[in-house]
C-alpha cells in the first residue's frame, strides 16, 4: 500500500469515527458590554443580562426547536400570548424576598437589588462557563452579602440543552438570614403558551408524580413544566442537585407559568403554624445551592427527565 493510499484510508476511518460519534456542539460565551452572550454552534442560546432591571438574569433562552422558552415581559412588552403581570419574573433569575429583612423579590422604588460586580471567568468550548460575583445591596445601598455564581451551558444532542446554576451566598458583612417566605428563590417564568392555564396549555409534573396544582409547595427532586411553543411541545425541567441546601427542595410552581425552587418557605408551603424554614448563615460562612435547567423536546418522558436527574445527581462538582 502506498503512502497516499494509506493516508486516504486513514482519513476515511477518521471521518467514519467522527460520524459515528456525532457532532460535538461548540458552546461559546463572549462578553458584550456588561453582558455575556452564549451561543451553540454560532446561534444564540441565551444572554446573561446585568444591565436591565434590579438583578442579573438569563434572557432570552432559546430551546432545542429554535424558539424562546421563557417569557419576554417586562424586557419586551406587547406580546399577546403573555400576561403583563409580576414584572419581577424576569425569564430566569436567582433571588429571595426576605434577606436580613431586605426585600429582593419584588421591584419597588425602595427595593433591594443584586448588583453585578465582576466576571471571574468567561470561557467557551464543548461547554461554556460564566463565573460572576454579585453584591446584594439593601434599600439604603448598604451591602448585605455577596455571591459567586458559576453558570455552565451545554447540550445533550439535538433534542435538549441545559444550564447548570451553582450559587454560593457568602456572609461577608455579618450573619445573613433567609426568611421563611414563598417568594423565592431559583426561578424561571415559562413562555406564555406553555403555562398550564393557557389554551391548549401545558402541564406540570414532579418526580413524585404530583401534577399541576398538586405540585405546588411539595418537595421533589425535580419538576418539569411542558407545553406548546409555536405548535411544538417543549419542556423545561429544573433538577435539584442532592448536594444542594435542603435537598429535596420545596417548589413554588404556579399554573400561570412561575416556577421556582425554594428551600426556605417551609411554613409558607406546609402552612404548619410552628414550622420555620428560615436559615441564618453565620458571619464568614456560606451556603451553596445547585440546580440544572434542562430544555427539552416533548413531555417529561420524551425528554427523559428522570434519567437526566439520575445522571446529574452523580456529579460531584
N, C-alpha and C positions, 0 to 999 in steps of 0.2 A: 504494500500500500504506500503510495507516495505521500509526502508530507501534506500536499494540498488536499488530497482526498481525506487524509486523517483529520485535517483541520475542519473540513466541511462536515464530516461525521460528528466531530465534537460539537460544532455549532448547532447541528440538528438536535443532538441529545440535550444540550443546554436549553434550547427553545422548547423542547418537549417537556422537560422538567419544570420550566417556568410556567408552561400552560397548565400542567397538572397541579401545580401549587396554587395557581390563581394569581391575580394581580394584587400586590400589596399596595394599598392606597397610601398616597403621600398626604400627610396632615400637616399643614403649615400654620404657624402663628406669627403674625407680623404686627408690630406696633404702628398705629396710625394716629398721630397726635397723641392724645391722652389714652386712647382706647387700643384694643388689640383685636385684629380681625383673624378669624380661624377659618381655613378653607380645607376641603377634601378634594384632592386632585384638581386644584385650581378653582373650585366652585365654593361659594360661600356656605359655610356650616352655621357659624354664629359669630357674634362680636361681643367682647367683654367691654361694656359701656360704663365709664365712670364719670362722664360729663353731662348726664341727663337725669336729673332727679336726686333725691337725698341718699341714695345707696348705689353701689355697683350692681349691675345686672348683666345677664346674658340675653341679648335680643338683636335681631330675630333668631330663631332656631329653626333651621331647615331640616325636615325629616327625610327619610330614605326615598320618598316619592318625589322629592324636589319641591315640596310645598311647606310653608311655615306651619309649625305645630303649636306655637304659643300665641296668645292674643297680642295685638299691636297697641291697644289703648293702654296708657294715655300718650304714648310716643307718637302715634298716628291716630287721628280722630276721623269719624265719618264712615266707618265700616258697618254696613247694615247687619252683618252677622254677629256683631259684638254689642254687649250691654256696656254702656259707658258709666260703669259704677266702680267703686273701690279703686280709685286711681293709683293706690299704693300697691296693687297687684301687678307689678311690672315684669311680665314674662317669666323670668327665673331669678331668684334672689335668696339671700340669707339675712334674716334679722329677727328681732324679738321685741315685743311691746313693752315689757317691764324689765329693765336692766338698771339696778340701783334706783328704781323709781322713775327712771327716764323712759319716755315712750318713743321707741324707734319704729313701731309698726305703721302707724298712720302718717299722713303728710299734712300737718298743720303748720301755721306760721311760727309757732313756738315749739316746734318739734325737734327732737334729737336727730342726728344724722350720722351716717357712716361715710367717712371721708377717705378716699384713696390716697395713700401716701407715696408708695413707690412700687415698682416692679423689681423683684429679686431675680426672676428668671423668665424668659420668653424663648421657648425652643420648639423646633419643628422636627419631623421625622415620621416614622410609622405611627407614632403618637405625638401630639403636640402638648406642651405643658406651659401653663402660666402660674407663676408663684407671685403673689401680691401681698402687700402689707396695708392694712386699713386701720384707721383710728376711729373709735366710737366716741363722738362728742355729744355732750348733753345740750339741752336747750340754751344754756348760758355759754356754750362754746368750750367748756372745760372737758378735758379728756376723761372718759370713764374707764376705758380699757382699750385694747387693740387686738387685732387678729392677724394671723398669717394663713392665707388660703392657697392651697395647691389644687389647681383645676386641670385635669387631664382629659384629652379629647382623642377618641379613636373610633374605629369601625369594626363591625362584625359581619363582613361580607357586604353584599349589595342590599340586604334587607334590613339592616339595623346599623345604628351608630350610637355612641354613648359619650357621656360626660361624667367623670368622677369628680366629686366636690368634697375635698377634705379641708376642714377648717379648724384651727386651734385658737381658742379665745385665751388671751393672756391677761392676767390680773396685774398689770404693771403699775396701776395707780392706787392700789389697795384692794380690799375684798370686793368681789363682784357678785351680786345676787341676781340670778334669773328668776323672775317671779312666776307663780302658777297662773297662767292665762292661756286661753285657746289661741290667742293671736301670735302665732309663731310657727315654725322657725325657719326650716329649709323649705322654700316654697316655689311653686310654679302655678301659672294660670294657663290652662289649655286653650286652644283655638275655640272660637265661639261655636262652631258647628260640631265640635266634639263633646260639648257639655251634655250631661245626662238629660237635662231638661229641654234640650233643643229638639227639633223635628227634622229627621227621624231620631236624632240624638245618639248619645254614647252610653257607655256602661262603665261602672266602677266595680272592680273585684279585687279582693286582697288574698294573701297567702293562706288565710283561714277559711276561704270560701264565702266570706261575707260580701254582699252585693249592694251597690248603690247606697241608699241612706243607712243601711245597716253597717256599713264600713266606717261611718263617722265615729270618732272617739275611741276606736278599738286599737289594740296593739297587734302589730303584724310585722313580719319580716320584709314584706313588700306590698305595694299597691299598684295596680295597673288601671289606667284610665284610657279607654279606647273609643273611637268614634270616627265618623266620616270627615275627611278633608278633601274637597274638590272631587267628590264621588268615590274616593277610595278609603277603606278602613285602615286607620293607623292608630298606634297607641304609644303612650309614654308610661313606662314603669319606673317607679322610684324604689330602689333597693337600699335597705338599711344594713350597713356592714355590722357583723357581730361584735367587732371591737369598738363600735360607736357607743357613746354615752347612753346608758339605759336601754340597750337593745333588749327586746324589740320595742321600737318607739311607738308612741300614740300617733294617730293620724287625724288631722283636721282636714278632711276631704269632703268637699261640698258638691252637690249635684249641679251647681251653676258654673263649675269649672275650676274653683280653687282647690289646691292640692298641696298640703304641707305635712312634713314630718316634725312633730313637736314632742320632745321627751319631758317637758316641764309641766304641761297642763293636766296633771293628774286629777285634781279636784274639778277643774273645768270640764273634763271629759267624763269622769265617773259620777260626778255630782255627789260624791260622798262628802258629807259636811266636815269630817275630821281629816280628810286627805290633804296632803300638802306636797306638791311636786316641785316646789321651789328648790333651788340649789345655789349654794354660795361657793365660789372659787376663792380659796384663801389668797391673801396677798402674796404675790410672787408665783402663784400656781397657774395651772392651765387646764383646759377641758377641750377634748377633741371629738368632733362629730364627722362621720363619713357616710356619704350616700353616692349611689350611681343612678344616673338618669339614662334609661335605655329607650331610645326612639326606634320603634319597630313597625313593620307592616303587619296588618291583621290584628286579631284579638290577642289575649294573653297566651292562648295555646299556640296559635300560629307564630307568635313572637318568641315562644319558648322561654317565657319569663321565669318559670320555676327553675329551669336548667341554668339560665343566666345567673340567677341568685346563687345557686349551688357553686358555680364557678367563682363568682365574685367573693363569696364567703371564705374561700380558701386563700385569698390573697392576704399575705401577712403585712404588706406595707404598700 
